[in-house]
C-alpha cells in the first residue's frame, strides 16, 4: 500500500470519524471502499480509462511512433478482404 495525504472538509471528516467509530471500521478502509465503488460505477463505459489501465506503459518516443502509425491508417487498413458465405 502507498500513503498519500488527502484534503477534505472538516465537517465531512467529523461525519466520517463518527461513522467509523460506530461501525468499528477504519477511515482508510471506508475511503478505499468508496473509491472502488466510485471507479466501478464511473469507468464501466470509459474507453480511455480502460485503455490506460489495460495496456502497458510506453515511453514518450514509442507513444509518438504509435500515434504516427495510427494517424496514417485509412479505411482500407480495416477491410477484412474476401467475404466468404457459409
C-alpha positions in Angstrom: 0.0 0.0 0.0 1.0 3.6 -0.5 0.4 6.5 1.8 -0.9 9.8 0.4 -2.3 12.9 2.1 -5.9 13.9 1.3 -7.8 17.0 2.0 -11.5 17.2 2.9 -13.9 19.5 4.6 -13.8 19.3 8.4 -17.5 18.5 8.6 -17.1 15.6 6.3 -14.1 14.4 8.3 -16.1 14.6 11.5 -19.0 12.7 10.0 -16.6 10.0 8.7 -15.0 9.7 12.1 -18.3 9.2 13.8 -19.4 6.6 11.2 -16.2 4.6 11.5 -16.4 4.7 15.3 -19.9 3.4 15.3 -19.2 0.6 12.7 -15.7 -0.2 14.1 -14.1 0.4 10.8 -11.1 2.5 9.8 -11.4 5.7 7.9 -8.9 4.4 5.3 -10.9 1.3 4.6 -14.1 3.4 4.2 -12.3 5.7 1.7 -10.8 2.7 -0.2 -14.2 1.0 -0.5 -15.9 4.3 -1.6 -13.2 4.8 -4.3 -13.6 1.2 -5.5 -17.4 1.7 -5.9 -16.9 5.1 -7.5 -14.5 3.8 -10.1 -16.5 0.7 -10.8 -19.6 2.9 -11.5 -17.9 5.7 -13.4 -15.5 3.8 -15.6 -17.5 0.9 -16.9 -18.1 2.7 -20.3 -15.0 4.8 -20.2 -12.8 3.6 -23.1 -9.9 6.0 -22.4 -9.8 4.7 -18.8 -9.9 1.1 -19.9 -7.1 1.6 -22.5 -4.9 3.3 -19.9 -5.4 0.6 -17.3 -5.3 -2.4 -19.6 -2.4 -1.5 -21.9 1.3 -1.5 -20.9 3.1 1.8 -20.3 5.0 3.2 -23.3 7.6 5.9 -23.2 7.2 9.3 -25.0 9.2 8.1 -28.1 7.2 5.0 -28.5 3.9 6.9 -27.9 4.8 9.3 -30.8 5.6 6.4 -33.0 2.3 4.7 -32.3 0.4 8.0 -32.9 2.1 8.4 -36.3 1.1 4.9 -37.3 -2.4 5.4 -36.2 -2.7 8.8 -37.8 -1.8 7.2 -41.2 -4.4 4.4 -41.1 -7.1 4.6 -43.7 -10.4 2.7 -44.1 -8.6 0.2 -46.3 -6.4 -0.9 -43.4 -9.6 -2.1 -41.7 -11.1 -4.0 -44.6 -11.2 -7.8 -44.0 -10.7 -8.8 -47.6 -12.8 -11.5 -49.3 -16.2 -12.3 -47.9 -17.0 -16.0 -47.7 -20.6 -17.0 -47.3 -21.3 -20.2 -45.3 
